[in-house]
């Protein structure tokens, strides 16, 4: 079973996307610009804990 990383919208806080977790430990959180269906716009999504 693989671990998953959850991406949350920085504007509304909804957790929209899941991606496979990287095997290596990262020191900083991933930030990706993706479409948020609740904001109806492309916003920055950050990795949650």
Residue, then its C-alpha position, 0 to 999 in steps of 0.5 A: x500500500x502506497x502513502x498518499x500526499x494530500x494537496x489543499x487549496x490555499x484560498x478556500x482550504x478544501x482538500x482537492x487532490x491526492x498524489x503518491x508520496x515521495x519515498x524521500x523525506x522532503x524538508x519543504x512542502x510541495x506547492x502546485x498551481x491546480x484548478x479548484x472546483x470550489x473557487x472555480x479558478x486556478x489557485x496554489x495548492x499546498x501539501x498538507x501534513 
